[in-house]
Amino acid sequence: MKYALISGGTRGIGLATAERFFQEGYLVRALYSSDEEDANRARRLLPHVNFMRADVSDEEAVKAALEDLPRIDALVANAGVSLFSQVQDTKWEDYRRVMDVNMGGVFLLCKHAVKKMLAQGGSIVTVSSVWGEKGGSCESVYSASKGAVIAFTKALAKELAPAHITVNCVAPGVVDTRMNARLTPEEKKALEEEIPLGRMGRCEEVASAVFFLANHPYITGQTLGVDGGFCL
């Protein structure tokens, strides 16, 4: 039996990814930070997935969430928070929260999951963003955190290759998730006009890319854009 650990797993891309791994025969543990309403909704949708509360920016919480797993075959470090703010208006505590979750959470999950992977190998998929590659106006801190995830992925892939652990990244473009709910219909339309495929992405499409990378034995250190051509 294969085990998958997915952070940010109660909605959006994380929930779709948990569903995909379960459908493919994995035992799935999905982590979430605090929203019990979302967690209960997710439990109703996917009753066979083990949803567990754990703040990925808290090392003790991460260690506790992994402790009883007999092995981890696939880690999907998906949890993230957004920040839309001009740099001069950004508070230090907001900067720290974005970096602690978006990059710090990836680091802590990888640090402790790898300890369980070293004996048998495995795969890690991190989740960045199109803004981690090209930067987003009024999202400088968020972009920086996601750019750090890409650099970390490349370096970790080199480090873990001798242990037969692959490390890859997906960089979603504009996906129809709650994180983009702040967009007005006019803003959504303007964004869609910038996307060559002419529409926002779906969570299931990103989940499919995650699953592909997690199960490919000869791809490592890569960042796969799932963005409808947005970065072209």
N, C-alpha and C positions, 0 to 999 in steps of 0.2 A: 504494500500500500504506500502511495506517495502522499506527502504532506506539503501543503502550500500555506504560507503565512502572508497575509495581505493587510497593509495598513490603510487607514482611511476607507474602510470597507463597507460602510453602511449606506452610501449613496453615490450617485454619479458613476465615475469611472471605476472606483473601487468596488462598488456593489456589482456592476456588470462583470468585473474581473473575477470576483468571488463566484458568481454564478457560472462563468465559463469554466473555471477550474473544477468546480464541483461536477458539472456536466461531463467533464472529461475524466472523471473517476478519482480525483484527488480528495483527500480529507482536508477541509479548509478551515483555518482559523482566521477571522477577520477582526482587526483591531479598530477601535474608534476612541475618540478623545473624551467626549462629554455628553453628546446629544442623545439622551435616552429615548426621545420620541422617534428619532431616525432609527435608532438601534432596534426598537420594538417593531417598527414597520419592516425593517430588514429581516428580522427573525420570522415575521409572518410570511414574507415572500420566499425566504430560503431557510426553512426550518431545520435542514440538515447541516447548515453551516454554523460553526461555533463563533459567535460574536462575543468579543471580550473588550472591556473598557481598559484602555491603556494610553496615556499621553506619551507619544513617541519622543518628546523632548525631555522626558524624565528617565534617566538611565535605570533607576530601580524599578520603575513600572515596566520598562522594556524587558529587563531581565526576568521579572516575574511572569510576564506574558509568554515567554519562551521556555521557561524552566521545565514544564512537564511534557513538552513535546519530545517524543522519542527520536525524531529526526526532522530535518527541514530539507525538502528537495527543491522547493522553489520559494524564493522570497520576492515579493512585489512591494517595493517601498513607494507607496502612492500618496500617503497623507501629506496634505499641504494646506496652507492658508494664503489668502491673497491680500494685497494692500494696494489701494488706488489712492495715490497722494503725490503732490508735487514735493520735490526733495526739501524745499525750504519749510514746508509744513509738516514734515514727517518727524514724529517724536522718537526719541532713542528707544523707548520701551516697545514701540511698534516695530522698529527695525529689528530689535533683538528677538521679538516673538516670531517674526517671519523667518529669520535666519535659524533660530533654534528649532523650529518645526521643519521647515523645508529642506535645510541642509543638515542640521543637527540630528533630526529624526532619521534621515537616511544613514548617517554615520552610525548612530547607536544600533539601529536594526541590523546593519551589515556586521558591525563588530560582534554582536552576540549571536547572530544567525550563523556566521562563518564558523564559529566554534563547533557547531553541530554538523556543519557540512564537510569539514576537513576529512573526516573518515571515509566518506563515500562520494564526495563531489556534489554538485548541484548547480543551481542557476539563480542569479539575482537580476531582477529588472527594476531599474529606477524609473521614476516618472518626472520628467522635466517639463518643458513648455516651449512653444515656439518663441516666447519672449526670452528664454534662456539662450537662444541662438541669435536673435536679431534685436532684442531689446524692445521695450514698450514704453512710450511716453507716459509719464505720470505713474509708471510702475517700475521705477529704477531699482528699488529694493527687492521687489518680487523677482524682477529679471535677474538681478545679481544672485539671488539665492538659487534660481533655477540654472543659471550658468555654472554655478559651483557644482551642482549635481552632475552636469555633463563632464566637467573636468575630473571630478571624483570617480565617476564611472570608468573613464578611460584609464586612470591610474590604477584603480582597483582591479580592472581586468588583467593588466599586466602582472600585478602582484599575485593574483589567485589562479592564473592559468596553470601553473605547475601542479596545483591541487585539483585540477579538472573541475574548476568552478567557473562558469561563464558569467560575465557581468555586462549587461547591455542597458540601454536607455530608450524609452519612447518619449518623443517630444510632441504632445498634442498641439494642434492649432486651436481654433475657436470651436469649442465643443459645447453642445447644448446641455449645460449643467447649471446647478444653482449658483456656482461661482460667477457665471455670466448673467445672472438674473438682474443685476443692476443696470444692464444695458436697456436703453429705450428701444422701441421698435425701429426708430430712425437709425440709431446707432448699429443695431443688428443688421439692418438692410445695407448700411454703408460697409460694414465688415464683410458681409457676404459678397458684395460687389468686388472686393479685393481678392476673394478666393477663386482661383481658376475653376474649381468644380462647382462654384456658385451656391454653396450652402454650408451651414455649420456641420460639424462632425457629430456622430452619435457615439454614446458611451460604449456601445457594443462593438463598434469599429475599433476603438482604442483597445478594448479588452482582447480582441482578436489578435492585434499586433503584439500585445504583452504575452499572450499565450504562445504565439509563434516563437518569439525570442527566448522565452523560458524553456522551450523544448527543442531548440536547435543546438546540436552538439558542437557545431563548428563556426558559430558566430560569436564573437566576443569583442568588447570594447567599442561597440557601434551605437550610434544614436539614430533611431529610426523616426523620421518625421511623419506624423499621422495628421496631416494638416490640409488636405485637399489641394496641395500645390501652393499654399500660402507663402512659403519661403522661396519659391522660385524667383 
